[in-house]
């Protein structure tokens, strides 16, 4: 893994953007994208840039089960608001939170198979999850319905008015599909991510820390701020 510890989130996101442009110059035309607070600055930098994304297909990692694309808490809505409404893409895919489990898993796995991901953007949960592959998820997993663990529901609470509104399930791309991406950029910011980052990079490869599997991927760049990198040797 290549690890960059940058001064702050802005500089880290700028670094990620430079790497993204390099990959595009090398022919990358399918991006795997994440939601949450981690990629917000990257998406802002992308939308403010004069880079043309109209040849890029994007495939998002996950979506809450039960939320429609129009729901302001959905990941569809997040992507529209932060990126897709501002920059035209060739095609954008996000799992459909209202679709039936078996059909949606099959549909999304086919989308990933038809659009092999050149560059996957990842955040990481405080418990080491990637996508919504929570601790214990099989390294062999593909897109499926997953139950969010209590700590994830707790972290997501800030985005919802009432705790009971926080979705308990999501559709998530599996770890096997994430590992099939040609290149991965994982970003993490803030002290609350420091332990997950340490475990991911320096800990044993175990399904208890889903992100630790990235140690086996040949082309991963980790970009963190000083706080998230503070426990690294
Ligand atoms: C989001 C996703 C999650 C987040 C992770 C970190 O699409 O797949 O794995 O990347 O939960 O969330 P933030 O960025 O909000 O700290």
py3Dmol code that shows the C-alpha trace and the ligand (Angstrom):
import py3Dmol

protein = """\
ATOM      1  CA  UNK A   1       0.000   0.000   0.000  1.00  0.00           C
ATOM      2  CA  UNK A   2       1.108   3.532  -0.719  1.00  0.00           C
ATOM      3  CA  UNK A   3       0.300   5.721   2.265  1.00  0.00           C
ATOM      4  CA  UNK A   4       0.175   9.514   2.157  1.00  0.00           C
ATOM      5  CA  UNK A   5      -0.313  11.470   5.373  1.00  0.00           C
ATOM      6  CA  UNK A   6      -1.439  14.961   4.371  1.00  0.00           C
ATOM      7  CA  UNK A   7      -1.895  18.083   6.496  1.00  0.00           C
ATOM      8  CA  UNK A   8      -5.676  18.153   6.261  1.00  0.00           C
ATOM      9  CA  UNK A   9      -8.745  16.859   4.417  1.00  0.00           C
ATOM     10  CA  UNK A  10      -8.498  19.501   1.695  1.00  0.00           C
ATOM     11  CA  UNK A  11      -4.904  18.671   0.773  1.00  0.00           C
ATOM     12  CA  UNK A  12      -5.669  14.962   0.952  1.00  0.00           C
ATOM     13  CA  UNK A  13      -8.667  15.369  -1.363  1.00  0.00           C
ATOM     14  CA  UNK A  14      -6.570  17.437  -3.761  1.00  0.00           C
ATOM     15  CA  UNK A  15      -4.012  14.599  -3.809  1.00  0.00           C
ATOM     16  CA  UNK A  16      -6.792  12.086  -4.535  1.00  0.00           C
ATOM     17  CA  UNK A  17      -8.021  14.287  -7.377  1.00  0.00           C
ATOM     18  CA  UNK A  18      -4.524  14.426  -8.921  1.00  0.00           C
ATOM     19  CA  UNK A  19      -4.315  10.618  -8.799  1.00  0.00           C
ATOM     20  CA  UNK A  20      -7.800  10.363 -10.313  1.00  0.00           C
ATOM     21  CA  UNK A  21      -6.768  12.591 -13.225  1.00  0.00           C
ATOM     22  CA  UNK A  22      -3.634  10.495 -13.748  1.00  0.00           C
ATOM     23  CA  UNK A  23      -5.765   7.354 -13.909  1.00  0.00           C
ATOM     24  CA  UNK A  24      -8.079   9.020 -16.444  1.00  0.00           C
ATOM     25  CA  UNK A  25      -5.063   9.907 -18.575  1.00  0.00           C
ATOM     26  CA  UNK A  26      -4.133   6.214 -18.409  1.00  0.00           C
ATOM     27  CA  UNK A  27      -7.549   5.253 -19.759  1.00  0.00           C
ATOM     28  CA  UNK A  28      -9.645   4.730 -16.610  1.00  0.00           C
ATOM     29  CA  UNK A  29     -13.314   5.215 -17.496  1.00  0.00           C
ATOM     30  CA  UNK A  30     -15.195   3.401 -14.728  1.00  0.00           C
ATOM     31  CA  UNK A  31     -15.116   4.818 -11.198  1.00  0.00           C
ATOM     32  CA  UNK A  32     -16.436   3.135  -8.084  1.00  0.00           C
ATOM     33  CA  UNK A  33     -17.750   5.877  -5.812  1.00  0.00           C
ATOM     34  CA  UNK A  34     -18.534   6.248  -2.113  1.00  0.00           C
ATOM     35  CA  UNK A  35     -20.817   8.535  -0.117  1.00  0.00           C
ATOM     36  CA  UNK A  36     -20.477   9.971   3.392  1.00  0.00           C
ATOM     37  CA  UNK A  37     -18.416  12.858   4.678  1.00  0.00           C
ATOM     38  CA  UNK A  38     -15.068  11.453   3.478  1.00  0.00           C
ATOM     39  CA  UNK A  39     -15.375  12.128  -0.287  1.00  0.00           C
ATOM     40  CA  UNK A  40     -17.264  15.440   0.019  1.00  0.00           C
ATOM     41  CA  UNK A  41     -14.201  17.612  -0.604  1.00  0.00           C
ATOM     42  CA  UNK A  42     -13.048  15.400  -3.463  1.00  0.00           C
ATOM     43  CA  UNK A  43     -16.452  15.786  -5.136  1.00  0.00           C
ATOM     44  CA  UNK A  44     -16.336  19.536  -4.564  1.00  0.00           C
ATOM     45  CA  UNK A  45     -12.877  19.688  -6.180  1.00  0.00           C
ATOM     46  CA  UNK A  46     -14.123  17.554  -9.087  1.00  0.00           C
ATOM     47  CA  UNK A  47     -17.159  19.791  -9.697  1.00  0.00           C
ATOM     48  CA  UNK A  48     -15.085  22.981  -9.464  1.00  0.00           C
ATOM     49  CA  UNK A  49     -12.514  21.627 -11.922  1.00  0.00           C
ATOM     50  CA  UNK A  50     -12.646  21.858 -15.704  1.00  0.00           C
ATOM     51  CA  UNK A  51     -12.087  18.096 -15.980  1.00  0.00           C
ATOM     52  CA  UNK A  52     -14.554  16.401 -18.288  1.00  0.00           C
ATOM     53  CA  UNK A  53     -16.244  13.345 -16.745  1.00  0.00           C
ATOM     54  CA  UNK A  54     -18.756  12.815 -19.541  1.00  0.00           C
ATOM     55  CA  UNK A  55     -16.897   9.680 -20.660  1.00  0.00           C
ATOM     56  CA  UNK A  56     -16.921   8.185 -17.150  1.00  0.00           C
ATOM     57  CA  UNK A  57     -19.312   5.550 -15.856  1.00  0.00           C
ATOM     58  CA  UNK A  58     -19.736   5.444 -12.083  1.00  0.00           C
ATOM     59  CA  UNK A  59     -20.837   2.574  -9.887  1.00  0.00           C
ATOM     60  CA  UNK A  60     -21.649   3.439  -6.271  1.00  0.00           C
ATOM     61  CA  UNK A  61     -20.853   1.173  -3.359  1.00  0.00           C
ATOM     62  CA  UNK A  62     -24.102   1.130  -1.475  1.00  0.00           C
ATOM     63  CA  UNK A  63     -27.607   2.374  -0.706  1.00  0.00           C
ATOM     64  CA  UNK A  64     -29.933   2.147   2.273  1.00  0.00           C
ATOM     65  CA  UNK A  65     -32.699  -0.423   1.917  1.00  0.00           C
ATOM     66  CA  UNK A  66     -36.125   1.185   2.042  1.00  0.00           C
ATOM     67  CA  UNK A  67     -35.130   4.676   0.868  1.00  0.00           C
ATOM     68  CA  UNK A  68     -36.226   5.943  -2.536  1.00  0.00           C
ATOM     69  CA  UNK A  69     -33.774   7.783  -4.796  1.00  0.00           C
ATOM     70  CA  UNK A  70     -35.685  11.007  -4.048  1.00  0.00           C
ATOM     71  CA  UNK A  71     -35.332  10.629  -0.278  1.00  0.00           C
ATOM     72  CA  UNK A  72     -32.893  13.325   0.919  1.00  0.00           C
ATOM     73  CA  UNK A  73     -31.199  10.731   3.173  1.00  0.00           C
ATOM     74  CA  UNK A  74     -30.606   8.293   0.329  1.00  0.00           C
ATOM     75  CA  UNK A  75     -27.210   7.813  -1.249  1.00  0.00           C
ATOM     76  CA  UNK A  76     -28.808   8.466  -4.664  1.00  0.00           C
ATOM     77  CA  UNK A  77     -29.773  11.894  -3.426  1.00  0.00           C
ATOM     78  CA  UNK A  78     -26.320  12.483  -1.932  1.00  0.00           C
ATOM     79  CA  UNK A  79     -24.620  11.661  -5.237  1.00  0.00           C
ATOM     80  CA  UNK A  80     -27.004  13.857  -7.232  1.00  0.00           C
ATOM     81  CA  UNK A  81     -26.495  16.752  -4.864  1.00  0.00           C
ATOM     82  CA  UNK A  82     -22.719  16.579  -4.542  1.00  0.00           C
ATOM     83  CA  UNK A  83     -21.655  15.399  -7.973  1.00  0.00           C
ATOM     84  CA  UNK A  84     -24.014  14.191 -10.682  1.00  0.00           C
ATOM     85  CA  UNK A  85     -26.190  17.324 -10.870  1.00  0.00           C
ATOM     86  CA  UNK A  86     -23.061  19.431 -11.304  1.00  0.00           C
ATOM     87  CA  UNK A  87     -20.910  17.294 -13.590  1.00  0.00           C
ATOM     88  CA  UNK A  88     -22.290  15.155 -16.401  1.00  0.00           C
ATOM     89  CA  UNK A  89     -21.198  11.523 -16.337  1.00  0.00           C
ATOM     90  CA  UNK A  90     -21.744   8.996 -19.116  1.00  0.00           C
ATOM     91  CA  UNK A  91     -23.732   6.675 -16.861  1.00  0.00           C
ATOM     92  CA  UNK A  92     -24.233   6.505 -13.093  1.00  0.00           C
ATOM     93  CA  UNK A  93     -25.311   3.463 -11.071  1.00  0.00           C
ATOM     94  CA  UNK A  94     -26.420   3.306  -7.419  1.00  0.00           C
ATOM     95  CA  UNK A  95     -28.233   0.315  -5.904  1.00  0.00           C
ATOM     96  CA  UNK A  96     -32.012   0.759  -5.779  1.00  0.00           C
ATOM     97  CA  UNK A  97     -33.050   0.817  -2.121  1.00  0.00           C
ATOM     98  CA  UNK A  98     -36.666   0.026  -2.998  1.00  0.00           C
ATOM     99  CA  UNK A  99     -35.973  -3.051  -5.126  1.00  0.00           C
ATOM    100  CA  UNK A 100     -36.403  -6.635  -4.037  1.00  0.00           C
ATOM    101  CA  UNK A 101     -33.282  -8.211  -2.535  1.00  0.00           C
ATOM    102  CA  UNK A 102     -32.563 -11.126  -4.880  1.00  0.00           C
ATOM    103  CA  UNK A 103     -33.303  -9.199  -8.063  1.00  0.00           C
ATOM    104  CA  UNK A 104     -31.374  -6.122  -6.984  1.00  0.00           C
ATOM    105  CA  UNK A 105     -28.312  -8.111  -5.923  1.00  0.00           C
ATOM    106  CA  UNK A 106     -28.261  -9.911  -9.296  1.00  0.00           C
ATOM    107  CA  UNK A 107     -28.880  -6.683 -11.237  1.00  0.00           C
ATOM    108  CA  UNK A 108     -26.085  -4.862  -9.448  1.00  0.00           C
ATOM    109  CA  UNK A 109     -23.591  -7.719  -9.730  1.00  0.00           C
ATOM    110  CA  UNK A 110     -24.222  -7.724 -13.474  1.00  0.00           C
ATOM    111  CA  UNK A 111     -23.648  -3.967 -13.640  1.00  0.00           C
ATOM    112  CA  UNK A 112     -20.289  -4.454 -11.897  1.00  0.00           C
ATOM    113  CA  UNK A 113     -19.385  -7.366 -14.189  1.00  0.00           C
ATOM    114  CA  UNK A 114     -20.294  -5.307 -17.278  1.00  0.00           C
ATOM    115  CA  UNK A 115     -18.415  -2.251 -16.012  1.00  0.00           C
ATOM    116  CA  UNK A 116     -15.166  -3.450 -14.416  1.00  0.00           C
ATOM    117  CA  UNK A 117     -14.054  -0.742 -12.012  1.00  0.00           C
ATOM    118  CA  UNK A 118     -10.814   1.011 -12.909  1.00  0.00           C
ATOM    119  CA  UNK A 119     -10.640   3.286  -9.878  1.00  0.00           C
ATOM    120  CA  UNK A 120     -12.501   2.670  -6.638  1.00  0.00           C
ATOM    121  CA  UNK A 121     -12.855   5.517  -4.111  1.00  0.00           C
ATOM    122  CA  UNK A 122     -13.337   4.276  -0.549  1.00  0.00           C
ATOM    123  CA  UNK A 123     -13.916   5.659   2.920  1.00  0.00           C
ATOM    124  CA  UNK A 124     -13.608   3.481   6.019  1.00  0.00           C
ATOM    125  CA  UNK A 125     -15.877   2.979   9.019  1.00  0.00           C
ATOM    126  CA  UNK A 126     -14.509   3.369  12.552  1.00  0.00           C
ATOM    127  CA  UNK A 127     -14.958  -0.426  12.797  1.00  0.00           C
ATOM    128  CA  UNK A 128     -12.934  -1.013   9.614  1.00  0.00           C
ATOM    129  CA  UNK A 129     -15.883  -1.510   7.260  1.00  0.00           C
ATOM    130  CA  UNK A 130     -15.581  -0.728   3.556  1.00  0.00           C
ATOM    131  CA  UNK A 131     -18.784  -0.184   1.642  1.00  0.00           C
ATOM    132  CA  UNK A 132     -21.226  -1.570   4.162  1.00  0.00           C
ATOM    133  CA  UNK A 133     -19.224  -4.739   4.583  1.00  0.00           C
ATOM    134  CA  UNK A 134     -19.255  -4.853   8.356  1.00  0.00           C
ATOM    135  CA  UNK A 135     -16.812  -6.885  10.521  1.00  0.00           C
ATOM    136  CA  UNK A 136     -17.342 -10.583   9.838  1.00  0.00           C
ATOM    137  CA  UNK A 137     -18.371 -10.055   6.186  1.00  0.00           C
ATOM    138  CA  UNK A 138     -16.913 -12.704   3.920  1.00  0.00           C
ATOM    139  CA  UNK A 139     -13.935 -11.666   1.795  1.00  0.00           C
ATOM    140  CA  UNK A 140     -15.763 -13.583  -0.946  1.00  0.00           C
ATOM    141  CA  UNK A 141     -18.915 -11.441  -0.825  1.00  0.00           C
ATOM    142  CA  UNK A 142     -20.674  -9.787  -3.740  1.00  0.00           C
ATOM    143  CA  UNK A 143     -23.604  -7.331  -3.732  1.00  0.00           C
ATOM    144  CA  UNK A 144     -26.238  -8.330  -1.179  1.00  0.00           C
ATOM    145  CA  UNK A 145     -28.479  -6.991   1.552  1.00  0.00           C
ATOM    146  CA  UNK A 146     -26.521  -6.422   4.755  1.00  0.00           C
ATOM    147  CA  UNK A 147     -27.519  -5.535   8.305  1.00  0.00           C
ATOM    148  CA  UNK A 148     -25.774  -2.439   9.626  1.00  0.00           C
ATOM    149  CA  UNK A 149     -24.126  -2.926  13.005  1.00  0.00           C
ATOM    150  CA  UNK A 150     -24.944  -0.762  16.016  1.00  0.00           C
ATOM    151  CA  UNK A 151     -21.808   1.420  15.751  1.00  0.00           C
ATOM    152  CA  UNK A 152     -22.609   2.229  12.097  1.00  0.00           C
ATOM    153  CA  UNK A 153     -26.211   3.110  12.976  1.00  0.00           C
ATOM    154  CA  UNK A 154     -24.807   5.278  15.780  1.00  0.00           C
ATOM    155  CA  UNK A 155     -22.412   7.101  13.367  1.00  0.00           C
ATOM    156  CA  UNK A 156     -25.202   7.588  10.796  1.00  0.00           C
ATOM    157  CA  UNK A 157     -27.584   9.046  13.395  1.00  0.00           C
ATOM    158  CA  UNK A 158     -26.243  12.558  12.877  1.00  0.00           C
ATOM    159  CA  UNK A 159     -27.779  12.620   9.391  1.00  0.00           C
ATOM    160  CA  UNK A 160     -31.321  11.744  10.567  1.00  0.00           C
ATOM    161  CA  UNK A 161     -33.841  13.695  12.630  1.00  0.00           C
ATOM    162  CA  UNK A 162     -35.001  10.698  14.676  1.00  0.00           C
ATOM    163  CA  UNK A 163     -32.896   7.692  15.598  1.00  0.00           C
ATOM    164  CA  UNK A 164     -35.681   5.308  14.557  1.00  0.00           C
ATOM    165  CA  UNK A 165     -35.412   6.725  11.012  1.00  0.00           C
ATOM    166  CA  UNK A 166     -31.836   5.455  10.577  1.00  0.00           C
ATOM    167  CA  UNK A 167     -32.026   2.503   8.169  1.00  0.00           C
ATOM    168  CA  UNK A 168     -30.974  -0.866   9.596  1.00  0.00           C
ATOM    169  CA  UNK A 169     -30.152  -2.488   6.240  1.00  0.00           C
ATOM    170  CA  UNK A 170     -28.294  -1.561   3.085  1.00  0.00           C
ATOM    171  CA  UNK A 171     -27.438  -3.019  -0.279  1.00  0.00           C
ATOM    172  CA  UNK A 172     -23.670  -3.123  -0.477  1.00  0.00           C
ATOM    173  CA  UNK A 173     -21.156  -4.087  -3.097  1.00  0.00           C
ATOM    174  CA  UNK A 174     -19.200  -7.036  -1.702  1.00  0.00           C
ATOM    175  CA  UNK A 175     -15.551  -7.241  -0.730  1.00  0.00           C
ATOM    176  CA  UNK A 176     -14.733  -9.518  -3.664  1.00  0.00           C
ATOM    177  CA  UNK A 177     -16.059  -6.876  -6.090  1.00  0.00           C
ATOM    178  CA  UNK A 178     -14.130  -4.083  -4.354  1.00  0.00           C
ATOM    179  CA  UNK A 179     -10.958  -6.203  -4.548  1.00  0.00           C
ATOM    180  CA  UNK A 180     -11.521  -6.690  -8.287  1.00  0.00           C
ATOM    181  CA  UNK A 181     -11.058  -2.931  -8.903  1.00  0.00           C
ATOM    182  CA  UNK A 182      -7.836  -2.147 -10.754  1.00  0.00           C
ATOM    183  CA  UNK A 183      -6.861   0.686  -8.424  1.00  0.00           C
ATOM    184  CA  UNK A 184      -8.205   1.775  -5.056  1.00  0.00           C
ATOM    185  CA  UNK A 185      -7.904   5.103  -3.262  1.00  0.00           C
ATOM    186  CA  UNK A 186      -9.016   4.969   0.375  1.00  0.00           C
ATOM    187  CA  UNK A 187      -9.301   8.221   2.304  1.00  0.00           C
ATOM    188  CA  UNK A 188      -9.866   8.795   6.027  1.00  0.00           C
ATOM    189  CA  UNK A 189     -10.008  11.938   8.109  1.00  0.00           C
ATOM    190  CA  UNK A 190     -10.095  12.646  11.835  1.00  0.00           C
ATOM    191  CA  UNK A 191      -8.850  11.063  15.030  1.00  0.00           C
ATOM    192  CA  UNK A 192     -11.883   8.743  15.218  1.00  0.00           C
ATOM    193  CA  UNK A 193     -10.542   6.903  12.135  1.00  0.00           C
ATOM    194  CA  UNK A 194      -6.954   6.478  13.461  1.00  0.00           C
ATOM    195  CA  UNK A 195      -7.457   3.018  14.956  1.00  0.00           C
ATOM    196  CA  UNK A 196      -9.238   1.663  11.873  1.00  0.00           C
ATOM    197  CA  UNK A 197      -6.410   2.973   9.682  1.00  0.00           C
ATOM    198  CA  UNK A 198      -3.763   1.376  11.909  1.00  0.00           C
ATOM    199  CA  UNK A 199      -5.597  -1.960  11.964  1.00  0.00           C
ATOM    200  CA  UNK A 200      -6.115  -1.858   8.192  1.00  0.00           C
ATOM    201  CA  UNK A 201      -2.446  -1.206   7.383  1.00  0.00           C
ATOM    202  CA  UNK A 202      -0.495  -2.781  10.242  1.00  0.00           C
ATOM    203  CA  UNK A 203      -2.862  -5.362  11.684  1.00  0.00           C
ATOM    204  CA  UNK A 204      -3.492  -8.959  10.633  1.00  0.00           C
ATOM    205  CA  UNK A 205      -5.635  -9.654   7.567  1.00  0.00           C
ATOM    206  CA  UNK A 206      -8.930 -10.720   9.108  1.00  0.00           C
ATOM    207  CA  UNK A 207     -12.629 -10.572   8.324  1.00  0.00           C
ATOM    208  CA  UNK A 208     -12.997  -8.807  11.698  1.00  0.00           C
ATOM    209  CA  UNK A 209     -11.380  -5.779  10.012  1.00  0.00           C
ATOM    210  CA  UNK A 210     -12.852  -5.860   6.490  1.00  0.00           C
ATOM    211  CA  UNK A 211     -10.462  -3.176   5.168  1.00  0.00           C
ATOM    212  CA  UNK A 212      -7.425  -5.292   6.148  1.00  0.00           C
ATOM    213  CA  UNK A 213      -7.997  -7.353   2.966  1.00  0.00           C
ATOM    214  CA  UNK A 214      -6.687  -4.333   1.036  1.00  0.00           C
ATOM    215  CA  UNK A 215      -3.171  -5.389   2.127  1.00  0.00           C
ATOM    216  CA  UNK A 216      -3.560  -8.118  -0.527  1.00  0.00           C
ATOM    217  CA  UNK A 217      -4.574  -5.706  -3.317  1.00  0.00           C
ATOM    218  CA  UNK A 218      -1.708  -4.784  -5.667  1.00  0.00           C
ATOM    219  CA  UNK A 219      -2.643  -1.125  -6.198  1.00  0.00           C
ATOM    220  CA  UNK A 220      -4.006   0.676  -3.145  1.00  0.00           C
ATOM    221  CA  UNK A 221      -3.274   4.269  -2.174  1.00  0.00           C
ATOM    222  CA  UNK A 222      -4.307   5.383   1.302  1.00  0.00           C
ATOM    223  CA  UNK A 223      -4.594   9.135   1.823  1.00  0.00           C
ATOM    224  CA  UNK A 224      -5.217  10.347   5.361  1.00  0.00           C
ATOM    225  CA  UNK A 225      -4.963  13.563   7.338  1.00  0.00           C
ATOM    226  CA  UNK A 226      -2.531  13.806  10.278  1.00  0.00           C
ATOM    227  CA  UNK A 227      -5.200  12.798  12.806  1.00  0.00           C
ATOM    228  CA  UNK A 228      -6.284   9.643  10.986  1.00  0.00           C
ATOM    229  CA  UNK A 229      -2.609   8.760  10.429  1.00  0.00           C
ATOM    230  CA  UNK A 230      -1.571   9.514  14.010  1.00  0.00           C
ATOM    231  CA  UNK A 231      -1.307   5.876  15.205  1.00  0.00           C
ATOM    232  CA  UNK A 232       0.772   4.645  12.251  1.00  0.00           C
ATOM    233  CA  UNK A 233       4.342   3.503  12.976  1.00  0.00           C
TER     234      UNK A 233
END
"""
ligand_1 = """\
16
LIG
C -20.269 5.014 1.973
C -19.558 3.829 2.472
C -19.019 3.761 3.875
C -18.295 5.055 4.294
C -17.799 4.926 5.733
C -17.203 6.229 6.224
O -20.677 4.840 0.647
O -19.441 2.883 1.751
O -18.118 2.679 3.969
O -17.228 5.303 3.437
O -18.873 4.581 6.578
O -18.207 7.196 6.334
P -17.843 8.736 6.479
O -17.140 9.148 5.247
O -19.179 9.451 6.607
O -16.980 8.834 7.703
"""
view = py3Dmol.view(width=600, height=400)
view.addModel(protein, "pdb")
view.setStyle({"model": 0}, {"cartoon": {"style": "trace"}})
view.addModel(ligand_1, "xyz")
view.setStyle({"model": 1}, {"stick": {}})
view.zoomTo()
view.show()
